[in-house]
Amino acid sequence: MRYLGLNPVLGYLGAGALLGPLGLGSFIDKLPFLYWFTVVDAKNVSGIAELGVVFLLFLIGLELSYDRLLSMRRLVFGLGGLQVVLTASLLSVIIAGTGQAASVAVILGACLALSSTAIVLEILAAHGELTTGAGRASFSILLAQDLAVIPILIFVSILGSNIEGSLASNIGITLAHAAAAIALIVVVGRVVLRPLFRLVGSIQSLELLTAAVLFVIIGTGVLAAIEGLSMALGAFVAGLLLAETEYRKAVEAIVEPFKGLLLGIFFFTVGMTIDVREIARDPLTILALVSGLIAFKAAIIIALSKAFGQSWRVAIETGFLLGPGGEFAFVAIGLAKSLGLIDPVLSSFVLAVTSLTMVLIPALSAAARHINSRVEPPKKIDAALKAAPREQHKHAIVVGHGRVGKVVTSFLTEHKVPYIATDRDADSVTEDRKNGYEVYFGDATHAAFMIACGIMEAAAVIVTIGSESGVDAIVLGVRKLRPDVLIVARARDTEHARHLYAIGVTDAVPETVEASLQISEAALVGLGIPTGFVIASVHEKRDLFRAELRDAAQGVVREQSQG
């Protein structure tokens, strides 16, 4: 799918449908050799697949923070909240009108009101639209939907419980258990998480840090499950707790590959619920329901977006992207099916419709852009006005926040250049954050961490650490990710600076050279030489040193290539 330029989720869904028990797996009795290439029973992989949702909700929690929610509250709780409530209510009424029980109608209506966070965000990121109007509106609605998943899962669990008594009392008991579990996770998290990661970070072991992250995710998930909640809820709360700490980006870099792999298995199991023969038996009904669901949800989202002051371009693209169903429908409907709340045949039929709508998301995204080009053509802008100041749209990544790093960031702040400061010393990061510095813990030699810091969009990487091997590893890693980015690195001496130029830095600053230049400058000024002449001669000498180092480095590279 990647090679074809399509979303990989489509590949997972297709593979599940083809290799699952409703696909080639159904022919095992006639063709026994298919046993080795198919999944006969979805339960064999469902446990691992559910971890994909757990990791996804953990990352969603990790992306949140009080400040972010506060800045987006109008779109998240206004636009997004209204979309969830209005769409779920109307769909529930429509489904109840077909003769389904009220509980079934509410569950299906709430599930079908949700959209695909995984696919939509990936499409927006691929087109560089996460920071556009459509990106912000889509993210806000998806965030509201993700927050709504928790009460939906709680509601399904309550309906499926065998506790005697009224529904109101059952809801009260379940909510009390949920509040107790969440409070316990929050209290333990506040007391344990930051010291735990500070200790693990001080050891500087990627394996131990990875183990600590997995322990937190699974541990909080199990704690929530013990109280009768979903593991995803516990992981979501853990993500929220870590979102405000200096370890957020390092944790994000570690979790992302696990989330991608586990979500792949999750979508594979989703694909196994698609019965192609069921679709073939009544294709017109399926097509009508797929089209109707997308059109219905898109119309509501477009209308709400316009009511919240969004442009037609933003409203149309947001509506088309979020009109299809989402992955959490499979979680909630699957839970309802396992609890005996929904008939298996109805469940399979609804999930088949949802799957097909998700398959259409990339095509709907392209259709929205095509429609927007006709409905509201982009205004012609003078080319000279397009060149915005780089510092307003690009940022610098400062690796190392010691004495040198603090000086660098102070100059960046003074000149209003956005930056992200990082350091791998957990103790110093903790102390710096207490003193008001915005610095993040992580190892810049790891590509995933640099990607989390925005290396693909960065204007520069400034390496201020003192370790020669560390500087070399960071420079080589950054050059693999961004051959074009500006790299300014600290060097021990002229020999190290020459080596850094050879491996790809834009500028190397040798400590010994800078010390000699500063001593010379201070001495000359003290001896009565005019300051202007001294500064000019120092700059001239510095440029001469850099030119010599570059030439020497290029000569070494030429010799190696010829050899």
N, C-alpha and C positions, 0 to 999 in steps of 0.2 A: 504493500500500500504506500509506503514511504517512497519507494522507487517510482511509483506511478503518480506521485504528487497528491495522494489521497490521505485521509485521516486513518491512522492504524486501527482505530476502533472498528471501522468497517471490516477490516481483515479479521479481527477477533470474532465479530458477530458472524461473519460468513464461515469462518473455520468451525465455530461451534455448531452452526446449523448443518454443515456438511458432515462433520465427524462425530456429532452427538448421537444419542439414542434414537432421535427422531429422523436422523439422516442415514448415513451409511451404516450406523450401528444397528439399525432395524433389519439389516439383511444378514446378520451374523448366522442365523439358523441355516440359511442357504449357502452362505459363503463364509465358513468358519475363519479363514485367514484374516478377515477384516477385524477380528478381535484385537490384533496387534497394532491396528492403525486408528481405532476408534475408542470413544468413551462410552461404555455400555451403561453405566449408572452415574448420573450427575452428582449423586451424593459423595462419590469418591473424590471429587475436587471441590465440593461446595465449601468445606471448612476453610481451605486455603483461599478460595475466591472471596469469602466474606472479609478476610483480612485486608483485601484491596479497598473495600469501603471504609474500614477502620482507619487505614493510613490516609485515605483521601480526606476524611473528616478531621483527622489530626492536622493535616496541612492547611485545611480551611481555617481551623482554629488558630494555627500559627500565623496565618496571614492577617488575622484580625488584631486590633489593638483599640484601646479606648479612644485614642486621638483619631484613628482612622474612622471608626464608627461615628464619632462626633462630627467629623468633617463631611461624612456622607449620609448623615441621619435622614435628611429630607428624601433622598432617593431610595435608601435602603428601607426605612420604616414607612415612608409615604408611598412612593411608587411601587416598590417591591412588596410591601405588606398588603397594599390594596390589590395588587395583581394576584397574590396567593389566595386571599380571602374571596375576592369576587369570582375568580375563575373556578376555584374549588366549589363555591356555593352553587353557581350556575350549572356546572357539570353534574353535581350531585342531584340537582333537581331534574335535569334531563335524564340521567340514568335511572332515577327513581320512577320517572314517567314510563319507562320501558317494562316496569313490573318487578324490578329488583327490590330487595329489602332495604330499609332505610340505612342500616349499618353498612351493607355492601355498597350502596350508592355513595355514602360519605367517604368510605375508604377509597373507592375507585376515583371519585371526583377529586379528592385531595392528591392522590398519586398522579393523576393525569395532568394536574395543574402545574406540576414541576417540570423543569427543563434539564437538559444535559450540561452540567457544569464542565465535565471532562472534555467533551467535544467542542463546545462553544468557546471556552477559554483558549483551547489549542488553536482553533481557527482564527480567533482574534489576534493571538500572539504571532501566528504565522504571517498575517497580513500587516503586522505592526500597528494594530488598531486598539490595543488595550488602553491607551491614554486618550483616545478620541472620544467624542461625545457618545457614539454608539457603544464603545468599549466601557465607558464609565456607567452608562445606563444598564447595559447587559450585566456587568459585574454586580451592580447594586441589586438588581432583581434576583440574580442567581444567589447572592449572599442572603437575601431575605428567604429564598426558597430553601437554602441549606439550613438556615436557622429553624425553618418550619418542619424540617425532617424529624427533628427530635420529638416535638409534641405529636406528630403523626404516628411515629413508632410507639410512643407511650400509649396513645389512644388505641392502636391495634392490639397492643399487649393487654390492655384493660378489657377490651371486648372479648379477647380469646381466653381470659383467665376463668377459672372455675370457682372463683370466690363467691360465696353466697352473699346475698344482700342486694341493695339497690345499686344502680349504675353510679349514682352520685357518691355513695359511700365508697364504692370500689375506686372511683376516680380519686377521692380524697386520700384513701389508703395508699394507692400507687404513687400519687404526687408526694405524699409524705416520705415514702421510701426513696423516691427520686431525689427529693430535696436533701435527705440525710446522706445519700451516697455522694451527691455533688458537693455538699458541704465538707464531707470527709476528704474527698479528692482535693478540694481547694485548700483546706487546712494543711493536709500532708504535703501538698505541692508547694505551698508557701514556705513551709519549714524545711523541706528536704531538697527540692529541685535545684535551687541556686547553689547551695553548698555542695551538692552532689556533682554538678557540672563544673564548679570551680575546682574541686578536687581532681576530677577526671581530666579537665583541661590542663592542670598543672603538670600532669604526667606526660602530656603531649603524645598520646598513643591514639591513632585513628581507630584501631580495632576496639580499644576500650571505650572510646567515645561513641562508636557505633553501637556497641553492646549496651551502653547506658541509655541511648535513645530508644532502642528496641525494648529495653526493660521498662522504660517509662510508658511507652505506648501500650504494650501488652498488659503491663501491671494495672494501669488505670482502667483499661478495657475490662479486664477480669474483675476488678473491684466493682465496676458498674454492673457487670453481668450477675455478680453474686446478689446484688440488690434487685434483680429482676429487670434491669434496664439493658439496653443494647451496648455492646462493646464500643460501638462507634461513638456513643454519647460520652463515655469515659475518655476516649482518645481525643474527642473534640475539646473537652474541658482542659485536658493536659496541654493541648496546643495553645489554648487561650492563656494558660499560665506562663508558658515559655515565650509567648509573643512579645512580652514587655521586657525580656531579659536580653543581655548582650550576646546570648548564644543562639538567637533565633536563626541567623543566616547559616551558621555552621550546621545546626540541626536540619534546616531545610535542605541543605546540600546533601546530607546523609540520607534523608528519608526519600527524596525524590526518585532515585532508582528503584527502591523497594516498592514505592507506590505505583510506579509505572508497570513493573512486572506483575504485581498482585492484581492491579486493576485490569491488566490484560487477561489474566485468568478469570477474573470476574465477568468481563464482557464475553469471554469464551463460553462460560456457563449460561450467560444470558442468551447467546446464540443457540445453545442447545434446547432452549424452550421454543424456538421457532420451528413450527411444523410446516414445511413447504407444501405438503400435500393438503393441509387444512386451508392454506391460502389458495391453492390451485382449485379446490372444490368450490369456493365461493369468492372468486377474485373481485367481482364487482362490489360486493358488500365491504370487503377489506379495503378496496380502493376508496370507496365512499367515506368510510370511517377515518382512514388516514388523512384524506383531503379535508374532511370536515373538522377533525381535531386541530390540524394545523391552522386552518382558516379561522376557526373560532378563537383559539388562543391568540393568534396574531392580531386579530381585530381588537380584542380587549387590550393587548399590550400597546398597540398603536394609539388607541384612543386615550389610554391612561398617560402615555408618554407625551402626547400633545397637551393634555390637561396639565401636565407638570412643566410645560414650557419648552419641551424639546422640539427641535426642527423636524420637518418631514423626513429628511435624510436619516436622522437618528432614529425616529419612531419606526420607519419602515424596516431599516436594517435590524433593529432590536426585535421587532415583531417577528420577522422571518427567522431569525436565529433562535428565538425562544419559543416559537410556536410548536415545534415537535416535543415529544415526551423526553423523559430523562432516565438516567440509570437508577435513581432512588425508587422509581416505581417498581422495579424488579425486587428491590429489597423489601419494601412494605407489602406489596402484593404477595411476594413469596412467603413472608411471615404470616400474612392473613390466610394463605392457603394451607400452610403447615398447621395452623391453629383451627382449621376447619371452618373458617368464616366465609370463604369464597369457594365456590365449586371449581374443581380442577379444570374442567372444560372451559368455563368462563375465564378463569385465570389465564390459561394458555392463549385464548383468543385475544384478550386485552393486551397481553404482553407481545403477541405477534404484531398487533397494530402499533404499539409503542416502539418496537424494534424497527419497523419499517419507517416510521417518522424520523427516528434517529439517523437512519441510513441516508435520509434526504437532506440532512443539515448542510453538508458542503454545497450541494446544488442550490439550496435555498439561499445560502450566503451569496453565491454568485448571482442568483436572480435578483436579490435585493440591491446589489451594487449596480446591476444593469438598469433596474427600474429607477433607482436614484439618479442615474445619469440623465434620465429623461424627465423625471418629475421635477427635480431641482438641480439643473446643471451647475457645476462649480463655477464660481465667479472668477473672471480673469483678473489676475493680480500681476502688477508690474514685477518683472523679474528682480528688480533691485530691492523690492520690499520683502522678498522671500528669504533673504540672507539674514536670519536672526542671529544675534550674538551667540557664539558657541557656548559660553559659560551658562547660559540660561537653559540650554537643552542638553548639554553634555556634562558629565561629572568626572572627577578625578578619583582614582582609587589609591589611597595612601596606605601602603603596606608597612606596618611598624609604627607604633604610637609611643615611642620613647622620647628622649629629649629632642632628637632631630625631627621625628614625626610631628611632635607638638608645635615646633617652630614652623614647619611646612603648613600644617593645617591652620595656624594662626594667620599666615599670609593669605591662604586661600579664602579664609573667612573675611579678612580685611578687604579683599578684592572681589568679594561676592561670587566666588567660584564654588559651585556645589561639589561636595566630595563625600566619599565613604571611607572612614578610617578603620583599619583592621589591625589586630595583633593576636599572636598565638599564646601570649602569656596571660593565663586566666586571672591571676592575682592583680596584675597591673591593669587589665581591662576593668575588673570590678572596682578598683580604686579610682580609675579615671572616670568611670560612669558616676560614681558617688560625687566626684568633683565637678560634674556637669558636662563632661566631654561625651560626644556621641560616637562611640567606638564599638566595634563588634568583634567578638571572639571568633577565630577561625584560622585555618592553615591555608595561606595563599598559594602553596605549592599544589593544592588539589584543584583540578579544573572545575569540579562541581561547585566548590565554594566561590571561585571567581565568577562563575556564571551567575550564581545567586547574588553576587555583589554588582551585577550588571556590566560585566566586562565587554559584552557584545555591543553595548551602547556607550561605553566609556570613552572619554576624550583623551585620557592619559592614565598611566600607571606610574606611581612614584614610589620607589622602593627605598626605604630608609633604614632597614635593619643592618646590623653589623656583620652577620655571618656571611662569609664568602660563598660557601656552598649553598646557603639558603637563598642568597641573591641570584646565584646562577640558576637554581632550580625554578625560581619564580619567573625569571626572564625567559627561560626556555619554554615554560608552560604557557606564559602569556603570548609568546610569539606563535605558538601552535594554534591558539584560539583566535588571535587578532594580529595578523602580520603587519597591519597598517597602523596600529595604535602607537602613540607617543609613549616611550618608556624612558624615564629618568631614574638612574640607579646610583646609590651610594657605593663607592669602591674603597677598598682598604688602602691601595697604593696605585702607582702608575701601572704596575704589572697587571694587577687585577682589573684596572680600568681598560687596559688594552684588550684583555680577555673578554670583558663585557661588550666592548664594541664589536669584537669578532662574532659573538653569539647573538647580536641583534639589538642592543640598546640604542636608543636615539642619542642619549647623553649620559656619560658616566662622570661622577664627581669624586675624584680621589681625595681621601682625607688628608694625606700628606701634602699634596699640592695646595689644597685650600688653606691648610694651616700655614704653609710657607708664604702664601700670598697675603694672608691676613696679617702675619707678623711683619712682612715687608711694608704693607700699607701703614700699619701703626707706627713703625719705626720712622718711615719717611715723613709722615705728618708730624711726628714728634720732633724731627730734626729741622722742621721749618719749611719743608717743601710744600707749595700750594696744594690744597686738597684736590682740586680739579685735575691737576696734572698727575697726581698720584693715582687717583681712581682710574683715569684714562690708561695709564701705563699698566696698572694691575689687570684691567679688562683685556688689554692687548696681549699681555703675557698669558692670561688664562686661555684666550682664543688660540694662541700659539701652541700651548700645551695640548689642547683638545685636538687640534689639527694633526699634531705629531702622533698622538695616540691613535687617531682614526687611521692615519696612513700606515702606521705600523701594524694595526689590526688587519687592514685590508691586504697588506703584504703577506701576512701569515695565512690568511684565507686563500689567497692566490696560490701560495706554495703548496698548501694542503690539497687544493683542487687539482693542481698539476701533478702532484705526487700520486 
